[in-house]
Amino acid sequence: MKDFALEKWFGKYEFAVETDIGSSCIRPFGLAEFLKETGAQFPTDVSLGYRDSKGSLSLRQTIASRYEGATEDNVLITIGASEANYLALRVLAQEVPSAVIQFPAYQQLYEVLLSAGVDVSRWQMSIQNGYRPEAAEAGTMLGQGALLVITNPHNPTGALLEAEDLNCLHSAVAARDGWLYSDEVYSGLALAGQPRPVTAWRDNGRTICIGSMSKSYGLAGSRIGWMVGPRHIVQQCWGLRDYVSICPPALSEWLAETALERGAEIEARNRSIIDANLATVTEMLPLLGPKFEFVPPRAGVLAFPRINTEMTTWELCSLLAEEDSVLLVPGEVFERPGHVRLGLGGDPEALRHGLKVLARRLV
Ligand SMILES: Cc1ncc(COP(=O)(O)O)c(C=O)c1O
């Protein structure tokens, strides 16, 4: 498998810089803030032994209740969405000859398929049409029995597939006896004035949805994610996870259940962070000038502006990291040079500082 370019970039700079304006998480909770915000008591009675290797029954039930027609048997709790993606795509690679992926994409979503010999084509999102996905186009690209892989809301562009787009994709997939795979780790992040993201889940035996506590709940360090899918696929993934991680971390399951119960409060917190950051970007646009072409996200916490400079975006982001201590993600790691990934989930003051530094580099 090729190096995971985005994770390599973070591996080099994430903990070396002072200002991070490229990450995809909402500002993470500290434990004290989490307890205060949720009103929960730290659970001193949790057993720190091994857990149910599918994930605790109550957490699987809580998650299943969010997906119409799903039961706990459709759910596997994983170590982040990363493990869910790895297991599910390894298993699906045995079922499908080809795949179409919404692109650019989180590299894991296609690299696992490619490494298993699946023929992968790219359904391109483009800034020319404001990152509006043309669902009908994806349908025309699908071969017989193919897997369609979407990320909704989208990383890195902030694009959103709405309910009617998802209907259109489901029809195209069903017409070819295919599969629909939807990575929904950003789904809890609705934006003011935009439609709420909805899940692509259907209890039709051919849909797999992925979720996580990392992005929408500010709990990336809990490493809790999940998949919801047909029982036989979930069973196979469960079998594979015995070779990878055995079971989810004990305390983290408590964190996840507590956060899911207090979803409304956490969503309000997230909304205020992203609103403040979007307002900051809007205010800074005149300073950033015409070399910074910004399309606001429709959901989630990410934007993928185009940068029109002489130097490459790799060179620009390397300079920012090494000389200015500002982390931005170059489009090269998404195989889309000339763009940068901007994260809108952090501290607005840090974003203001990072964008000022970027503006100086763009003059
Ligand atoms: C689309 C997508 N899927 C999965 C992941 C992995 O998330 P987790 O922290 O839950 O493993 C990420 C992380 O950036 C992502 O952007």
PDBQT file of the ligand as one rigid body, heavy atoms in Angstrom, charges set to zero:
ROOT
HETATM    1  C1  LIG A 401     -13.485  10.924   5.630  1.00  0.00    +0.000 C 
HETATM    2  C2  LIG A 401     -12.777  10.392   6.831  1.00  0.00    +0.000 A 
HETATM    3  N1  LIG A 401     -13.018   9.148   7.232  1.00  0.00    +0.000 NA
HETATM    4  C3  LIG A 401     -12.409   8.618   8.310  1.00  0.00    +0.000 A 
HETATM    5  C4  LIG A 401     -11.503   9.359   9.050  1.00  0.00    +0.000 A 
HETATM    6  C5  LIG A 401     -10.860   8.740  10.259  1.00  0.00    +0.000 C 
HETATM    7  O1  LIG A 401     -11.540   9.150  11.411  1.00  0.00    +0.000 OA
HETATM    8  P1  LIG A 401     -11.341   8.507  12.854  1.00  0.00    +0.000 P 
HETATM    9  O2  LIG A 401     -10.636   9.527  13.699  1.00  0.00    +0.000 OA
HETATM   10  O3  LIG A 401     -12.717   8.237  13.366  1.00  0.00    +0.000 OA
HETATM   11  O4  LIG A 401     -10.543   7.266  12.711  1.00  0.00    +0.000 OA
HETATM   12  C6  LIG A 401     -11.212  10.663   8.669  1.00  0.00    +0.000 A 
HETATM   13  C7  LIG A 401     -10.228  11.458   9.416  1.00  0.00    +0.000 C 
HETATM   14  O5  LIG A 401      -9.805  12.523   9.025  1.00  0.00    +0.000 OA
HETATM   15  C8  LIG A 401     -11.878  11.200   7.529  1.00  0.00    +0.000 A 
HETATM   16  O6  LIG A 401     -11.675  12.462   7.133  1.00  0.00    +0.000 OA
ENDROOT
TORSDOF 0
